[in-house]
Amino acid sequence: METNNISSVLQKSVLEDSVVSFANKLDFVNIQILREFYATGQSFPNDTMPHVFSMLYMEMRGSQRITVGLEAFRKRMDALVSIGLLKKVAKSSPACYHPVKGIEQSVRAVIKRFMMNNGLSHV
C-alpha cells in the first residue's frame, strides 16, 4: 500500500515538473494557440475544439491576439505538434489540427502556469 502512495506522489511530481517545464519553454503566441484548442470554457465533452489552420489563423489575426505572419504561425503549430500538445490530421487539405485526448488537464495547467508566471489573467 505504501509503495502505491510513493508511486502516486512521484507521478504527480513528474507531472508538475513537466507542466512547469512546458510553461517556461512556451511563449505568449504558443499559449494563445493552445487556449484556442483546450480552453473553450465549455463543459465536457465540448471542452476542446479542433481547428482548420487557415480559419484559426484568420480568427486569431483578426482579433489582434497574434501579430506573427502566416508561415511563422504554421511553424508554431508544427512545433506544438512535434512536442505532443496538438495532433495534425494526416493528408488533410486544408490542414486540420486537433487537441490530444487525455492531456487536456495537463495542457490547461501549462496555460494557467504560464499566465501566473507572467502576471496575466487566465480566462
N, C-alpha and C positions, 0 to 999 in steps of 0.2 A: 504494500500500500504506500509506503514511504517513497519507494522508487518512482511510482506514478506521479506523486506530488513533485518530486525533484525534476522529473521529465517535463511536467507541465510548466513549471517555473522556467526551466531552460528554454522551452519552446516559446514562451511568452517573451523572455528576454531577447531571444534571437529575432523575433518579430518586431519588437520595439527598436532594436538596433537597426534593422533593415528599414523601418519607417524613418528613423532619424537620418540614416544614410541617404535614402532617396530624397528626402526633403532638403538636404544640404546640397545635393547634386543638381536638382532641377531649378529652373528659373521661372520667372513670372509667366512667360508665354506658355511654357510646358504645363504649368499648373492651370492656367486658363483653359487649355485644351482638355486636360483631364477632367476639369469641372463640367465641361460640356457632356462628357460621357458618363461620369459617375455621380454627379451632384445635381440630379434633376429636381430634387425636392419633393418627389412623389413617393408614395408607399410601394412596397413590394407587390407585384413583380415589375412595376413600371419605374423602378428606382434607377435604372440605367437606360442609356439611349445610344443606338448605333447612328452613324452619320455617313453621308456621302461626302467625299473630300471637297469637291467644288462648292457644294452648298454650305458646308461648315465654314470654309474659308470666307465666303461672301458674307455669311451671317456674322462671323467674328470681326471681319474687317469693317462691315457696315456699322456695327455697334461700338466701334472705336476701342474694342478691347485689345486688339493687336495692331501693330504697325509694321510687321515684317512682310516681305514680298511673298509671292506665290511659291517660288522654289524653296525659300527658307522655311516656309510653313510645311511644305512637303517633307523636307529633311527632318524637321522636328517630329512630325508624325511617324516617319520611319524609325527615328531614334526611339520613340516611345514603344513602337512595335518590337524593336530589337532587344529592349530590356524587359519585355514581357508585360507591359502595362496596358497595351492595346493589341488587338488582333486585326490583321488586314485580310479581307476576303480575297483568296487567290483568283486570279484571272477575272476580276470584276472590272467593268468599264461603265461608268466612271468608278474610280477606286472607292471602296466601301470599307469602313473601319468599325469594329465592334469592341465594346468593353470585354474584358476577360472575366468569364464566370468564375466565381469562387474567391476572387480577391477584392471584391467591392469594398468591404470594410477596411481592408489594409490600405487601399488607394485613398479612400476618404480620410483615413488617419494621416497619410502623407500630405494631402491637401491641407488639412487642418493644422498639422505641424508647421508646414511652410508658412501659412498665414500667420500663425502665432509667432514664429521666428522673425517675421518681417513686419510685425505690428499692423497687419491688415485684418479687416473683419472677414469672417467666414460666413458667407451667405449661401 
